[in-house]
Amino acid sequence: MNVACDEYAGEAAREHMECPEAPANDILQPPYEGSKAMLKIGDLWITSDYDSNIHFASTAPALRSYCRQRHNWSKKTMNLINWNTIDNIRKKQNWSNFVRSMKLLHGWLPVMHNLGKYKHIKQCPGCECPDETFLHLFNCSHHLMIEALNEALETVEDTCHKMTIADNFTTAFISCITCGIKKTTAPIPEHPRELATAVKHQNRIGTHKMLQGFLAQSWGDALRATGYKRHQIGLTRLHRMIWEHLFQRIWDTRNFVLKKTPNMYNSAENLTLEQKLNWYRDHRHTALSLNDRHLANIDSDEIKKMGRRTRRKWVQHLDRLSDIHKKENQLRDEGQSAITMHFKVIEHRKCSRIAGTRKSRQPQKTKKRLTQTTLDSTLAITKRKRDTRPHDNDRPVPRGTIGVQTRIKFTAGTAQPQRKDRPRPPEGIEPD
């Protein structure tokens, strides 16, 4: 094969030297003659790594469409993002960080803006802001959140200096982060040209998207232009730094404020639950069925004494009963009847567990009255059996016990002795 290829190349070179203007031979295109079956997806021929290419072709169109709609991007804007770095970092994460990075990328984190869609409370736990969004995490006025943000930005700057990154790149990179916190466009530096291009592309993607992990591909070219040799590795470290140092520091502080300190969210939830319980008490005749109205008849003093978890459970039960009552009314309006209408209430039969009158199912045995006559007859029968029993010394020795010393042990309360056989000690040794 190698010899044939060399001859073919020599002939082609000779023809080109003799006739330079002659048209070149057509380049071989797959499928090649004599080749086996080949895979083609769209206009691309797949020659290796079939599993990943098939998986990408089946899932990529739907994911790209979702990302464009979710983040309000165009096709050109999506091509500016460094997707390879995101994929390489997420491959090395454990499961919890893998899930968290996915939530961070697409805005699925359990901030109050997302939880309020079913809890109906969007209050920020650290300040008086009525709606806690992802960007509000970096703009919260709580003193612990402010300290965490300043420490995180200092960590980013120190890491850039330890990586020996140029000062102009560090200034532009941190400027994009601070502008993303305020959701504004970053100023474009004059030089070098690659750094200006990177800032332009990041502004097009969104500086606030940089906090979620969407970095432009041109940041790698800017690193190389500023003198950083291993620019791809450096860009990966910067990307990981945004997730592990900047965001993680802010997220941990926010969870500490929510779960370990008295906060505004707990106060807002207590007030909302109290209002719901009072509403159910005032509207129990219309919101609940006849058999469930007594559950909502709660005094206001008792509601104030309840804890937050107790109030939440009461509201959950009352909401469920209210939904059942609405469905039953809807069925009645349609001319149907609920299945509970066919149940019969048995009033004369009470539950023995509640009333405390439970009786044993097994009949109790009646104790016989012990009289002097029955006692005398029992003693006579026992004495007769004892007299007719043979003596232990008159009993024959069972087989297999010849040459074995026998010890007889009497126990208290038994008429027969218990035998305990043990081997006879050898000659010359006295037994114990």
N, C-alpha and C positions, 0 to 999 in steps of 0.2 A: 504494500500500500504506500509506504513512504517513497519507494523508488518511482512508482507511477506518478505520485504527486510532484516529485522533483522533475520528472520528464515533462509533465504538463505545464509546470511553471516555466521551465526553460523554453518550451515552444512558444508560450504566450509572450515571454520577454523578447524572444527573437523576432516575432511578428510585430511587436510594438516598435522595435528598433528599426525594422525595415520600413514599416508604414506607420508613422506616428499618428496620422489622422484617421486611421482605420477605426471603425467602431469596435469597442471592447465587447467581449463575449458576455452573455447574460449571466448574472450572478444566480447561483443556485438558491432556490426558495423552497421551503418546506411546503408540502410533504415531499421528501426526497424519493427518488426511484429506488425501489427495493426495500424501503424502510417499513417498519411495522406501523400499527395504528398510532396516531398522534393526536394530542388534545389541543383544541383551538377555542379560546374564549373571546368572543368578539373578533377583533383583528389581531389578537396576540396568540402566538403559538407557545404552548407550555411544554417544555422539554424536561423539567425536573420539579421536585417539591410540589407534587400534584395536590396533596391534601390541603396545604395552606392556601394555594391559589384557588382551589374550588371553594373553600370556606370563605375566602375574601370575596369572590365573585358572587356568592349567594347572599352574603350579609352586608356588604359595603354599600350598595345603592340605598337600602332602607336607612342605614345609619347616617349616611351623608345627608339624606333628605331630612332626617330628624334634626341633625345638628344645624343645618341651614335654617330650619324653621325655629328652632329653639333659641339660637343666638343671633338670628337676623343677619346672616352672612350670605354672600354671593359665592358662586363657584370659584372665582378668582381669589376671593378672600380666604376660602378654605385651603386653597393650594399654597398660601403663604405660611401656614402653620407648620411647625416642626413636629409632625406626627410620629416620626421615627424615634425621636428622643422620648416622647411620652410612652411609646410602646416598650422601649428598652427599659425604662425605669419601672414600669408597672409589672414587667415580667419577673423582676427580682424582689417584689414586695410579698410579704405574707398576706394571708387572706383578709385580715381586718384592715390593713392599710390599702389593700387592693380595692376593697369595697368603698372605703372612705375616699380614695382618689377618684373613683367613678362618680360618687355623689358630689365631690368638689368640682369636677369638671363640668357637670351638667346642671348644677344648682339644685341638687336633691338633698342637701344637708338638712337635718332637723332643726332649722331655725324657726322662730315663732311665726314667721311669714308663711312657712309651709305647714306647720302644725295647726295654725289657726284656721286652716281650711275645713277641719272637722271639729276642732276644739273651740273655734270662734273667739279665741283670745290671741292677739298678736303682740301683746305688750312686751317690751324689752325688759329683761330682768335687771339690768344695770342702771337704766336711766328712765326718764319719763317719755321716751319715744313710743308712740302707740303701735308701731309696726317695725319689727326686727327683721331686716333683710340681711343678705350676705354682706353687702357693702357696709351696713351699719355696724357690723362686728369691728371694723377698723375705725369707725367714727364715733363709737360709744363714749359718753362723757364720764363713765365710771372711772375712779382714780386707778383701780387695778388694771383696767383695760388700757388706759393711757400709758401706764408704766410698762405694760407688756409690749405695746406697739413700739415704744421708744427703744426698749431692749432688743426687740427683734430687728429693727432697722440698723442698730449698731452692730448686731451679729452679722448681718448681710455685708455691711461695709468692711468689717474685720476679716470676713472670709474672703472677700475680693482682694484685700491686701495680702493675705497669706498665700493666695494663688498667684501672686505677682502679676495681677492684671493692671493694665495701664490706667492712670487716673482719669483720663477723659472717658474711657469706657465705663468705669465705675460710676462716675458722675452721671452719665446719660442713663445707665441702667437703674440707678436708685431714683433718678428724676422720673422715669416712667412709672416706678412703683408708687411714689408719692402722688403723682398725677392720677394714677389709677384709683387710689384711695378717695380722691376728691372727684373722680369721674370726669376728668378734663384731659385735653390733649397735651402731650409733652412737647417742650420746645425742641426744635431740630438743630443739632450742632452744625457748624459750618464745615468742619473737617474732622476726620477723613470722610471720604465719600461713602464708604461702606457703612460707617457708623450712622451717617445721616439717613441712608437707605433703611437701615434696621429700625430706626425710630419712626420713619414714615410708615413702614409696614406694620409696626406695632400700634401706631395710632389708627391705622385702617382696621386692624383686628379689634382693637379696643384696649386701652391701657388698663381698664378695670378687669378685662379678661386675663391680664397677666397675673393677677392675684389668684386666679383659678388654675393656672398652669398652661395657658395658651401663649406660647412664645413664638416669635417669628423665626423662620429659618435663617434670615439674614443676620441674626445675632452671631452665628458661627463665622460668617464672613467678616463681620466687624471685629471679632476676636482675633482672627488671623491677620487682619490689616493693622491692628494695634500692636502686633509683635508676639502674640501668644501662639506658640507652635502647635500644640495639640488642642486645636480649637474645638473639635467635636467632644472630647472628654471634658474640656472646660465648660462647654455649654450644658452638658449633662449634669455637672456638679452645680451649676447655677440653677438649673431647673429643679433639682432635688433640694436645693437650699430653700427655694420658695415654699415648697411643700413641707419640709421637715423642720425648718427653723421659723420662718415667718408665719405661715398659717397655723402650724401646730401650737406655737406659743400663744397665739390669740385664741384658738379654740379651747385649749386647756384652761385658760383664765376665764373664759366665758362660762364653761361648765362648772368651774369652782364657784363663781358668783351665783349661778342658778341653783346649785345643789347644796352648797355648804354655808351660805350666808342668807340672812333675811333680804329678800329682793322684791322688786316691784311686780314681778309676774305672780308670785304667790298671793300677794295682796289683791291683785286684780282678779285672780281666780277665786279667791274666797268671796269677794264681793259678788261676782257673777253667779256662783253657786247659791249664795244666800238669796239673791233675787229670784233665781229659778225655783227654789223651794217655796218661797213666799208666793210666787205666781201659781204654782201647783196647788197650794193650799186655798188660794182665793178662787181658782177656776177648776176645782176638782169635780164639780157637778157636770161640767161639760167636757173636760179633758180626759176623764177616766170613767170606766164603767162603774155600775152600781156596786159590784162586789169589791172594787179596788179603791173606793173613795176614802175609806178609813185610813189608808196608808199615807195619804197626803194631808191628813188633819194633824199637823204638827204646830205646836206653839212657837211663837217667835223667840221666846226665851230659850227653848230647847235647840232651836236652829243656831242661835248665837253660841251655845255651849259646844256644838259639834266641831270636830276637827276638820281639816281640809279633806282628808281621805274619806271620812264618814260622809261628808256632804257630797263628795263625788260619787260614792256608791249609791246614795239615795237618789241622786239625779239620774244615774244610769238606769236604775230600776224603774223610776217613774217615767222616763223617756220610753223605755221598752213597753210599759203598760199603756202609755198614751198611743204609741204606734199600733198596738194590737186593737185598741178601741177604735182608732180611725179605720183600720181595715174591716172591722166588723160592721161599722156604720156604712162603709162603702158597699159591702156585700148586701146589706139590707136595702140600700137604695137601688141596687140592681135586681132585687127580688129574690135573692138567695139568703140562706140562713147559715149561721156559723155552726160548726160541729158541737160547740159547747151548749147549744140550745137543746140538744137531744140527750144531754146528761141528766140523770135523776139524782136529786139530793136526798139522802137518807138521813133524816134528822134523829130518829130514835136510836140509832147505832152510833155510839161514841168510840173514839179511838182510845184504847186502853193505855197506850203509851203516854198520851197527854193527860188523861184523867188519873193515871196512877193506880188503875184497878186491874192491871194485867195479871192473869193467872197462868199457872203452868199448864201446858198442854198434856203432860203425862199425868195420869191419875196417881195420887199419893197413896202409898202403901199404908194400910191400917195396922197399927201396932197391937199385937196381942197382949192381953192383960196377963201378967205373970202371977199365978196363984201358987199356994203352997203345994197343991196336988200335982201340978205340972212340974214343979221344981223337984219333988221327990221322985217322980217317975223318970225324969231326965238323969238324976244322979244314979238311980238303980241300973239303967241301961248302960251308962258309962262304966260302972263298976263291973258289970257282967262281961263287957268286952275286954276289960283290962285283965280279968282273971283267966279268960280263955286264950290270951295271947301267949305264945311260947317264949321261954326265957332266951336271952341273947346268947348264953353259953351253949345252949342245946341246938342252936341253929347250925346247919351244915355250912362248911366253908365253901364259897363259890370257886369255880374253876379259874385258874390263872393267878391265884393268890398264894400258892405254895412257895415257901421260902421268903415270904414277905411279912414283915412285922406289922401287926395290926394294933392300932391305937383307937380306943373307944372314947368318944367325947360326948358328954351329956350337956345339953343346953337347957336353960331354965324354961319351964312351961311346956316341955314336950315329954311324952312318955317313952319314945323310942330313942336310943342312942344314935349318934351319927358316926359313921366309920370314916377314918382318915388313914389311908394306906400310904406308906412311904417305904422305900427300899431299905433292907437291912444293911448296916455298915459292914465293911470287910473285916476279916479277922485281924486281931491285934489293935483295933481302934475301938475304944469305949464309946458307947453312944452318949449323947448329951443328957 
